[in-house]
Amino acid sequence: MSTLQTLDRGLEAIEIISRRTSGTSPAALADELGVHRAGAYRVLATLEQRHLVAKGSDGLYRLGSGALAYAGRFMSQYRLAAQPLVQDLADDTGCTAFVSIADRDESVAIAVAEPGARGAIGISYQIGTRHAITQGADGIAMLAQRAPSPSDAEAVRVARDLGYAVSDGQVQPGTVGLAMGTGSIADEVEGSIGVIRLGAPADLDIEGLLSHVRQARDLVTRL
């Protein structure tokens, strides 16, 4: 087997193990990889040496601490790569711009930028700002990406139909926001991108903002 084939098989094994939170046996992994059990053991041994998987007391393999470290580094690098795009969005719209991700039942801002020509009155919206995912354009946009559910709020249903969400003072009184979903970051974490400013929905040039937010969304999804 070539080095590239071995690498591909190891990456496929990590993907399989990551999907099975209850754990994966060597036999089950061998079946999914289409290899003999001895081959699966060799893959697991290599991944275990790198702490990418760990064997539990039940004999099943799960993601190891090394995978968590890589995930943390990915998010840091993703934030750095997204920041210039968020800054461009802020400068183009004259609004505070952000990228947010879903963290259980909350929305968390991971990249935030103020427009270069910021006025005297700004918005206190910072990296790490979090709120209920059911509030704010960013959270509603993420919920609208999910499969429809009878329990969906009206705002989520409207956002799903429109392709974007608008909020009115839900996160900060006196502010209005517009956001679009970015899909899943690295096929795992739900995200959204948008803008927030002082005012009311009637003050928004929705069509103008949508053009900029959509362009930024398309760039962010390529990261």
C-alpha positions in Angstrom: 0.0 0.0 0.0 1.4 3.4 -0.9 2.0 6.2 1.6 -0.9 8.2 0.2 -3.3 5.3 0.5 -2.2 4.7 4.1 -2.8 8.4 4.8 -6.2 8.3 3.2 -7.2 5.2 5.2 -6.1 6.9 8.4 -8.1 10.0 7.6 -11.1 7.9 6.7 -10.8 6.0 10.0 -10.8 9.3 12.0 -13.9 10.4 10.1 -15.7 7.1 10.9 -14.7 7.2 14.6 -15.7 10.8 14.9 -19.3 10.0 13.8 -19.7 7.2 16.3 -19.8 8.9 19.7 -20.5 5.6 21.4 -17.2 4.2 20.2 -16.0 2.0 17.3 -14.6 -1.5 17.5 -11.7 -2.7 15.4 -13.9 -5.2 13.6 -16.5 -2.5 12.7 -13.7 -0.2 11.5 -12.3 -3.0 9.4 -15.7 -3.5 7.8 -16.1 0.2 7.0 -12.6 0.6 5.6 -12.9 -2.6 3.6 -9.7 -4.1 5.1 -8.7 -7.1 7.2 -8.9 -6.7 10.9 -5.1 -6.7 11.2 -5.0 -3.7 8.9 -7.5 -1.9 11.0 -5.4 -2.6 14.1 -2.4 -1.1 12.4 -4.3 2.1 11.5 -5.6 2.4 15.1 -2.2 1.9 16.6 -0.8 4.7 14.5 -3.6 7.0 15.3 -3.4 6.1 19.0 0.3 7.0 19.0 -0.6 10.5 17.8 -3.4 10.7 20.4 -5.9 11.1 17.6 -7.9 8.2 19.0 -8.0 6.5 22.4 -9.1 3.0 23.4 -11.6 2.9 26.2 -12.0 0.3 28.9 -14.8 -1.2 26.8 -12.3 -1.9 24.0 -13.9 0.7 21.7 -12.1 3.5 20.1 -13.1 7.2 20.3 -11.5 10.5 19.3 -8.5 11.3 21.5 -7.1 14.5 23.0 -5.0 15.1 19.9 -8.2 15.6 17.9 -9.4 18.2 20.3 -6.1 20.1 20.1 -6.4 20.1 16.3 -10.0 21.3 16.5 -9.0 24.2 18.8 -6.2 25.2 16.4 -8.5 25.0 13.4 -11.0 27.4 15.0 -8.1 29.9 15.8 -6.9 29.7 12.3 -10.4 30.0 10.9 -11.0 33.1 13.0 -7.8 34.7 11.7 -8.7 33.9 8.1 -12.3 35.2 8.5 -11.3 38.5 10.2 -10.2 40.4 7.1 -13.4 39.3 5.3 -15.5 40.6 8.3 -13.5 43.8 8.3 -14.3 44.3 4.6 -18.0 43.7 5.2 -18.0 46.3 8.0 -16.2 48.9 5.8 -18.5 48.2 2.9 -21.7 48.5 4.9 -20.8 51.0 7.6 -22.1 48.5 10.2 -20.5 46.3 12.8 -20.0 42.9 11.1 -19.6 39.5 12.6 -19.3 35.7 12.1 -21.0 33.6 14.7 -21.2 29.9 15.4 -23.6 27.7 17.3 -22.5 26.5 20.7 -25.3 24.2 22.0 -28.3 26.5 22.5 -26.3 29.7 22.2 -24.8 31.8 19.4 -21.2 33.0 19.9 -19.4 35.7 17.9 -16.0 34.5 16.8 -15.0 37.4 14.5 -16.2 41.0 14.9 -15.2 44.2 13.1 -16.1 47.8 13.2 -16.2 50.0 10.1 -13.1 52.1 9.6 -15.2 55.2 9.4 -17.0 54.5 12.7 -19.2 57.2 14.1 -19.1 58.7 17.6 -21.7 56.2 18.8 -20.7 52.5 18.4 -22.1 49.2 19.3 -20.6 47.1 22.1 -20.3 43.8 20.2 -17.2 41.8 20.8 -15.6 38.5 20.1 -17.0 36.0 22.6 -20.4 37.8 22.8 -23.0 35.1 23.3 -26.8 34.9 23.6 -29.6 32.5 23.1 -29.6 31.0 19.6 -33.3 31.8 19.4 -32.5 35.5 19.6 -30.8 37.8 17.2 -30.4 37.6 13.4 -27.2 35.5 13.7 -28.9 32.7 15.8 -32.1 32.7 13.8 -30.1 32.4 10.5 -28.4 29.3 11.9 -31.7 27.8 13.0 -33.2 28.5 9.6 -30.5 26.3 8.0 -31.8 23.2 9.9 -34.5 20.9 8.7 -38.0 22.4 9.2 -39.6 21.4 12.5 -43.2 22.0 13.8 -41.6 23.7 16.8 -39.8 26.3 14.7 -40.6 29.9 15.7 -42.2 32.2 13.2 -39.0 34.2 12.8 -37.1 31.0 11.9 -39.8 30.0 9.3 -39.7 33.5 7.7 -35.8 33.4 7.6 -35.9 30.0 6.0 -38.2 31.3 3.3 -36.3 34.6 2.7 -32.8 33.2 3.0 -31.8 35.7 5.6 -32.8 36.8 9.1 -33.6 40.3 10.5 -33.7 41.1 14.3 -34.9 44.1 16.1 -33.4 44.8 19.5 -33.3 41.2 20.6 -29.6 41.1 21.4 -29.1 44.8 22.2 -31.9 47.3 22.6 -32.0 49.9 19.9 -30.1 47.8 17.4 -31.1 45.9 14.2 -29.3 43.0 12.6 -29.2 41.1 9.4 -27.6 37.7 8.9 -27.3 34.7 6.6 -26.3 31.2 7.4 -22.9 30.0 6.3 -23.8 26.3 6.5 -21.6 24.1 8.6 -17.9 25.0 9.3 -15.7 22.0 8.7 -19.0 20.0 8.3 -19.6 20.2 12.0 -20.2 23.7 13.4 -23.2 25.8 12.3 -22.3 29.4 11.4 -23.7 32.7 10.2 -22.4 36.0 9.0 -24.1 39.4 9.2 -24.2 43.0 10.4 -25.6 44.9 13.3 -26.2 48.6 13.7 -28.2 51.2 15.7 -31.7 51.7 14.4 -34.9 49.8 13.5 -35.7 47.4 10.6 -37.2 50.3 8.7 -33.8 51.9 8.7 -32.1 49.0 6.9 -31.4 49.0 3.2 -32.0 45.3 3.1 -31.3 44.8 -0.6 -28.1 46.8 -0.4 -26.9 45.0 2.7 -27.8 41.6 1.3 -25.5 42.1 -1.6 -22.6 42.7 0.7 -23.5 40.0 3.2 -24.0 37.4 0.5 -20.7 38.2 -1.1 -18.9 37.9 2.3 -20.8 34.7 3.1 -19.6 33.1 -0.2 -16.0 34.0 0.7 -16.3 32.7 4.2 -17.7 29.4 3.2 -14.5 28.8 1.1 -12.3 29.0 4.1 
